[in-house]
């Protein structure tokens, strides 16, 4: 027999219903806030891209000035490279994975089996989730790229940008906004890591680097590729977490 009266029991049920309702209202409020935040972010992103596009189009006025022909020529080359990169985006279908693989291959280039084994041990000690078992250079590279591709921050940020780049630009200004963003990111990479820049350039991918820049930028403090086992392990951890 229950120690509670029928009235008390009914009151408890009502409280439970009330709590459930409050939780539902709270959840709805959170979802609404996130949705509105997403709209705000999208509007700010579009405004920024339009501003970039307008800036790039304004730069083209330099084509009418003899003293700035180098600026005009540089922009024309970037426009061509961006179109070539879009061709790779359509042809390959896995440009993000390819760009990440190029970066990881550079990190692991020329390492002996013993060093690969030490780096794997260091990665596990640093909390990295990679495949277990014996590791070759290629196997470790594959595991790292897989982890980077599916990490939460990497996947969300990259998929959003990739979808936007894949879609047709609504206006000429927004299109040139993408070109300007791509050019600025490529130039930043060229200044900070020429080895990686030219590796992407050789495959006509440097103008798509801006898609994965938020990931690679986690190692932005490195002006050159790391050489010690611990530094390599740290660089890997930063791109997969």
C-alpha positions in Angstrom: 0.0 0.0 0.0 1.3 3.5 -0.9 2.2 5.8 2.0 0.8 8.7 -0.1 -2.8 9.7 -0.4 -4.5 9.7 -3.7 -4.5 13.6 -3.7 -0.8 13.6 -2.9 -0.1 11.1 -5.7 -2.1 13.1 -8.2 -0.2 16.2 -7.1 3.1 14.3 -7.7 2.0 13.4 -11.2 1.1 17.0 -11.9 4.5 18.1 -10.7 6.1 15.5 -13.0 4.0 16.7 -15.9 5.0 20.3 -15.1 8.7 19.5 -15.0 8.4 17.6 -18.3 6.6 20.6 -19.8 9.3 23.0 -18.5 12.0 20.8 -19.9 10.2 20.8 -23.3 9.9 24.6 -23.2 13.5 24.9 -22.3 14.6 22.6 -25.1 12.4 24.5 -27.6 14.0 27.8 -26.4 17.5 26.4 -26.8 16.7 25.1 -30.3 15.1 28.4 -31.3 18.1 30.3 -30.0 20.4 28.1 -32.0 18.3 28.5 -35.1 18.3 32.2 -34.8 22.0 32.1 -34.1 22.5 30.1 -37.3 20.5 32.7 -39.2 22.6 35.5 -37.8 25.8 33.7 -38.5 24.7 33.0 -42.1 23.8 36.7 -42.6 27.1 37.9 -41.2 28.9 35.3 -43.4 27.1 36.5 -46.5 27.7 40.1 -45.7 31.4 39.4 -45.2 31.5 37.5 -48.5 29.8 40.3 -50.4 32.2 42.8 -48.9 35.1 40.6 -50.0 33.6 40.3 -53.5 33.1 44.1 -53.8 36.7 44.6 -52.7 38.0 42.2 -55.3 36.0 43.8 -58.0 37.2 47.2 -56.9 40.8 45.9 -57.3 40.1 45.3 -60.9 40.0 49.0 -61.5 43.8 48.8 -61.2 43.7 47.2 -64.6 43.2 50.6 -66.1 46.3 52.0 -64.3 49.7 51.2 -65.7 51.4 51.3 -62.3 49.2 48.5 -60.9 49.3 46.0 -63.8 51.0 43.5 -61.4 47.9 43.6 -59.1 45.6 43.0 -62.1 47.7 40.1 -63.4 47.9 38.5 -60.0 44.1 38.6 -59.6 43.6 37.2 -63.1 45.9 34.3 -62.2 44.0 33.7 -59.0 40.7 33.6 -60.9 42.1 31.0 -63.2 43.5 28.9 -60.4 40.1 29.1 -58.5 38.3 27.8 -61.6 40.9 25.0 -62.0 40.4 24.1 -58.3 36.6 23.9 -58.8 37.3 21.5 -61.7 39.2 19.3 -59.2 36.3 19.6 -56.7 34.0 18.2 -59.3 36.3 15.6 -60.7 37.7 14.2 -57.5 34.8 14.5 -55.1 37.2 14.0 -52.1 39.3 17.1 -52.2 39.1 17.6 -48.5 40.5 14.1 -47.8 43.2 14.7 -50.4 44.3 18.0 -49.0 44.5 16.5 -45.5 46.4 13.5 -46.8 49.0 15.7 -48.5 49.5 17.6 -45.2 49.9 14.4 -43.2 52.2 12.8 -45.8 54.5 15.8 -45.4 54.5 15.4 -41.6 55.5 11.7 -41.9 57.7 11.9 -45.0 60.9 9.9 -44.7 60.3 8.5 -41.2 61.6 5.1 -40.4 59.5 2.3 -39.0 61.0 2.9 -35.5 60.0 6.6 -35.6 56.5 5.8 -36.8 56.2 3.3 -33.9 57.4 6.0 -31.4 55.0 8.6 -32.8 52.1 6.1 -32.5 53.0 5.5 -28.9 53.2 9.3 -28.3 49.8 9.8 -30.0 48.2 7.2 -27.8 49.7 8.8 -24.7 48.3 12.1 -25.8 44.8 10.7 -26.0 44.6 10.4 -29.8 42.2 7.7 -31.1 43.9 5.9 -34.0 43.9 2.4 -35.3 45.8 -0.2 -33.2 48.2 -2.8 -34.5 51.4 -2.5 -36.5 51.9 0.8 -38.2 53.5 1.6 -41.5 54.0 5.2 -42.7 51.0 4.8 -45.1 48.8 3.1 -42.4 49.5 5.8 -39.9 48.8 8.5 -42.5 45.5 6.9 -43.4 44.5 6.6 -39.7 45.3 10.3 -39.0 43.4 11.5 -42.1 40.4 9.4 -41.1 40.5 10.8 -37.6 40.8 14.4 -38.8 38.0 14.0 -41.4 35.6 12.7 -38.8 36.5 14.8 -35.8 33.5 17.0 -34.8 35.1 20.4 -35.4 36.7 19.3 -38.7 33.6 17.7 -40.1 31.1 20.4 -39.3 33.3 23.3 -40.4 34.5 21.6 -43.6 31.1 20.2 -44.7 29.5 23.6 -44.3 32.1 25.4 -46.4 32.2 22.6 -49.0 28.5 22.8 -49.5 28.7 26.5 -50.0 31.5 26.3 -52.5 29.8 23.5 -54.4 26.6 25.6 -54.8 26.4 28.1 -57.7 27.0 31.7 -56.7 23.8 33.8 -56.6 25.6 37.0 -57.7 28.9 37.9 -59.3 29.8 39.8 -56.1 29.3 36.7 -53.9 31.2 34.5 -56.3 34.2 36.9 -56.2 33.8 36.9 -52.5 34.7 33.2 -52.5 37.6 33.9 -54.9 38.9 36.6 -52.6 38.6 34.4 -49.5 40.4 31.6 -51.3 43.1 33.8 -52.5 43.8 35.4 -49.1 43.9 31.9 -47.5 46.3 30.6 -50.1 48.6 33.6 -49.7 48.6 33.1 -45.9 49.6 29.5 -46.5 52.3 30.5 -49.0 53.8 32.8 -46.4 53.8 30.4 -43.5 54.3 26.9 -45.1 55.6 27.0 -48.6 56.2 23.3 -48.7 52.5 22.5 -48.1 51.4 25.4 -50.4 53.4 24.1 -53.4 52.3 20.5 -52.7 48.7 21.7 -53.0 49.6 24.0 -56.0 51.0 21.0 -57.9 47.6 19.4 -57.7 45.6 22.6 -58.4 44.2 22.6 -54.9 45.7 25.6 -53.2 42.7 27.8 -53.9 40.5 25.3 -52.0 42.8 25.4 -48.9 40.5 27.9 -47.3 38.0 25.1 -46.7 40.4 23.3 -44.4 42.3 26.3 -43.1 40.5 26.2 -39.7 42.0 22.7 -39.2 45.5 23.3 -40.5 45.6 26.7 -38.7 45.8 24.8 -35.4 49.5 24.4 -36.3 49.8 28.0 -37.5 52.6 28.7 -35.0 54.8 26.3 -37.0 56.6 28.2 -39.8 58.0 24.9 -41.1 57.0 21.3 -40.7 58.0 19.8 -37.4 60.9 17.4 -37.2 61.1 15.8 -33.8 58.8 12.8 -33.0 57.1 14.7 -30.1 56.5 17.8 -32.3 55.1 15.7 -35.1 52.8 13.9 -32.6 51.6 17.3 -31.2 50.9 18.6 -34.7 48.8 15.5 -35.5 46.9 15.7 -32.2 46.0 19.4 -33.0 44.3 18.5 -36.3 42.4 15.4 -35.1 40.9 16.8 -31.9 
